[in-house]
């Protein structure tokens, strides 16, 4: 889709089947459905408003939601985990996890750095408290978690991305899209180095994407929304399998 944007497509969307190996459970299926769209010229505030409007329209008459909440990543951790995720050391993050009753072997996270501890606290402490009775847009992630998003300089620098939560469940992931080919290649190379360090297989860099970025990607924002999870919540089901024609165990 980014290659199409670089070729001048303008705003685009698709509803597609996507796959992730090794993820199966109440909220996960190896095959699932995403609605993904890109808006040239949009900033994150405009995209978050569009996502909120779409979800509200899709769930009208099914869910009665209060006004959306827009919550910075740092504030969410301070409010729900009692720690500053940008300044806490690994030892402090580990102590926070222990204080919240999370049983974890520190050796398992030794080579994964601060982000592994932040992910642990996010998924085990913070997430469940997000989006209760309303949409919650969690934004301004640590720069180290930028993925394919731009980084906004500052103290601290933050990734220009958001995730949408409803009833403690992540529904969408949005980015102010990175358009710098050199920075994208640097991130690809850093990911490869980290995979080698962990003994994982190499993943080839997406040379076609890099070429498209070099050609020129228009400024804009994009988001992917998980339709299975949204339908699950809108219909009052407890698992994504209940809203799929053929979930993993019946595929």
URMO-V859389 format. One record per residue. NEAR is the number of other ideal C-beta (glycine too) atoms within 10 Angstrom. Layout:
near=NEAR
near=NEAR
This chain:
near=15
near=22
near=15
near=13
near=22
near=18
near=11
near=10
near=14
near=12
near=13
near=15
near=14
near=12
near=11
near=12
near=8
near=12
near=9
near=11
near=6
near=6
near=12
near=15
near=10
near=12
near=17
near=16
near=22
near=14
near=14
near=20
near=19
near=17
near=17
near=17
near=21
near=24
near=21
near=17
near=11
near=22
near=13
near=22
near=13
near=13
near=23
near=22
near=14
near=16
near=21
near=18
near=11
near=16
near=22
near=13
near=8
near=15
near=18
near=11
near=6
near=12
near=19
near=9
near=16
near=9
near=8
near=20
near=16
near=17
near=20
near=16
near=23
near=18
near=14
near=23
near=22
near=14
near=12
near=18
near=22
near=11
near=22
near=13
near=24
near=18
near=9
near=19
near=10
near=15
near=10
near=13
near=21
near=18
near=13
near=20
near=21
near=12
near=12
near=16
near=8
near=15
near=6
near=14
near=7
near=12
near=7
near=9
near=19
near=10
near=11
near=14
near=12
near=17
near=15
near=15
near=25
near=24
near=13
near=19
near=22
near=23
near=12
near=15
near=21
near=22
near=19
near=14
near=14
near=24
near=24
near=13
near=12
near=17
near=25
near=24
near=24
near=23
near=22
near=23
near=24
near=18
near=18
near=13
near=16
near=21
near=13
near=16
near=23
near=20
near=19
near=15
near=8
near=9
near=6
near=14
near=14
near=23
near=23
near=21
near=25
near=29
near=19
near=26
near=25
near=24
near=17
near=13
near=19
near=18
near=23
near=25
near=19
near=26
near=22
near=23
near=23
near=20
near=18
near=14
near=17
near=10
near=14
near=21
near=17
near=11
near=16
near=17
near=11
near=10
near=15
near=15
near=10
near=13
near=13
near=11
near=10
near=9
near=7
near=11
near=6
near=9
near=10
near=7
near=15
near=15
near=10
near=10
near=18
near=15
near=12
near=20
near=22
near=14
near=12
near=12
near=22
near=15
near=12
near=21
near=26
near=24
near=26
near=18
near=22
near=21
near=17
near=23
near=22
near=23
near=18
near=23
near=20
near=17
near=12
near=9
near=14
near=10
near=15
near=24
near=20
near=14
near=18
near=18
near=6
near=10
near=18
near=15
near=8
near=8
near=10
